[in-house]
């Protein structure tokens, strides 16, 4: 049996105010033998509760999208729990489309 060795590289994107991290997201760049370009997986998007509704969620997700594009990704995927309709609405507003259980943006 052959062992597969996929390539995975992670990047943490943050927004800070006064030296305190107030928003973050992780972008994982993954490669496999099916595609010549990597795909991105966005994970752990977080905005400090006291600052929600101020556009930081849009800003951090847009930063992840731009970084995925700069990294040559052909798509960016993310997930959202059923209990997070505001998050799902944000993802839709920023260009992601609902593919059933995942949100995906093709580049």
C-alpha positions as a printed NumPy array, in Angstrom:
array([[  0.   ,   0.   ,   0.   ],
       [  1.343,   3.432,  -0.929],
       [  1.267,   6.147,   1.694],
       [ -0.014,   9.564,   0.677],
       [  1.865,  12.669,   1.698],
       [ -0.433,  15.643,   1.223],
       [  1.032,  19.077,   1.741],
       [ -0.529,  21.313,   4.411],
       [  0.607,  24.793,   5.403],
       [ -1.192,  26.981,   7.947],
       [ -1.357,  30.748,   8.398],
       [ -2.928,  32.701,  11.238],
       [ -4.439,  36.057,  10.29 ],
       [ -5.17 ,  38.487,  13.116],
       [ -6.549,  41.948,  13.803],
       [ -5.187,  43.666,  16.911],
       [ -6.23 ,  46.807,  18.796],
       [ -3.881,  48.266,  21.39 ],
       [ -1.748,  45.127,  21.285],
       [ -4.706,  42.814,  21.956],
       [ -5.846,  40.245,  19.393],
       [ -9.533,  41.011,  18.732],
       [-10.167,  38.922,  15.612],
       [ -8.505,  35.908,  14.042],
       [ -8.865,  33.226,  11.431],
       [ -6.69 ,  30.381,  10.252],
       [ -6.063,  29.578,   6.607],
       [ -4.789,  26.112,   5.803],
       [ -3.334,  25.635,   2.342],
       [ -3.61 ,  22.044,   1.176],
       [ -2.37 ,  20.242,  -1.901],
       [ -3.071,  16.864,  -3.342],
       [ -2.36 ,  14.972,  -6.547],
       [ -5.758,  15.744,  -8.083],
       [ -5.045,  19.445,  -8.685],
       [ -2.003,  21.442,  -9.68 ],
       [ -3.004,  24.318,  -7.383],
       [ -3.712,  24.18 ,  -3.645],
       [ -7.064,  24.782,  -2.001],
       [ -7.675,  26.771,   1.147],
       [ -9.607,  25.819,   4.252],
       [-10.674,  28.639,   6.573],
       [-11.037,  27.627,  10.218],
       [-11.562,  29.131,  13.661],
       [-12.89 ,  32.535,  12.601],
       [-13.357,  34.553,  15.787],
       [-14.234,  38.14 ,  16.72 ],
       [-14.156,  39.383,  20.317],
       [-17.768,  39.416,  21.567],
       [-17.598,  43.056,  22.678],
       [-16.625,  44.147,  19.145],
       [-19.048,  42.103,  17.066],
       [-21.204,  44.033,  14.611],
       [-18.378,  46.466,  13.785],
       [-17.274,  44.818,  10.526],
       [-14.319,  42.907,  11.92 ],
       [-15.761,  39.56 ,  10.812],
       [-16.025,  40.808,   7.225],
       [-12.557,  42.273,   7.418],
       [-10.879,  39.114,   8.711],
       [-12.705,  36.829,   6.239],
       [-11.782,  39.169,   3.364],
       [ -8.156,  38.985,   4.501],
       [ -8.337,  35.19 ,   4.368],
       [ -9.893,  35.328,   0.874],
       [ -7.138,  37.643,  -0.385],
       [ -4.406,  35.494,   1.162],
       [ -5.902,  32.379,  -0.456],
       [ -5.881,  34.157,  -3.825],
       [ -2.27 ,  35.326,  -3.334],
       [ -1.344,  31.742,  -2.468],
       [ -2.764,  30.5  ,  -5.779],
       [ -5.714,  28.562,  -4.363],
       [ -8.361,  27.385,  -6.793],
       [-11.028,  27.391,  -4.055],
       [-11.566,  28.311,  -0.425],
       [-13.86 ,  26.28 ,   1.79 ],
       [-15.174,  26.746,   5.292],
       [-17.81 ,  25.249,   7.512],
       [-20.4  ,  26.692,   9.853],
       [-22.552,  25.109,  12.496],
       [-26.312,  25.064,  11.929],
       [-26.668,  27.22 ,  15.039],
       [-24.765,  30.133,  13.426],
       [-27.146,  31.694,  10.848],
       [-25.45 ,  35.118,  11.144],
       [-22.092,  33.554,  10.25 ],
       [-23.668,  31.772,   7.286],
       [-25.247,  35.041,   6.114],
       [-21.846,  36.757,   6.359],
       [-20.179,  34.01 ,   4.308],
       [-22.89 ,  34.322,   1.651],
       [-22.524,  38.116,   1.558],
       [-18.773,  37.726,   1.014],
       [-19.144,  35.425,  -1.995],
       [-19.298,  31.913,  -0.589],
       [-22.033,  29.649,  -1.903],
       [-23.793,  26.87 ,  -0.024],
       [-22.713,  23.45 ,  -1.277],
       [-24.765,  21.499,   1.256],
       [-22.504,  20.963,   4.214],
       [-19.693,  23.256,   3.14 ],
       [-19.297,  26.828,   1.967],
       [-17.051,  27.209,  -1.042],
       [-15.59 ,  29.94 ,  -3.219],
       [-13.849,  29.079,  -6.481],
       [-10.958,  31.165,  -7.807]])
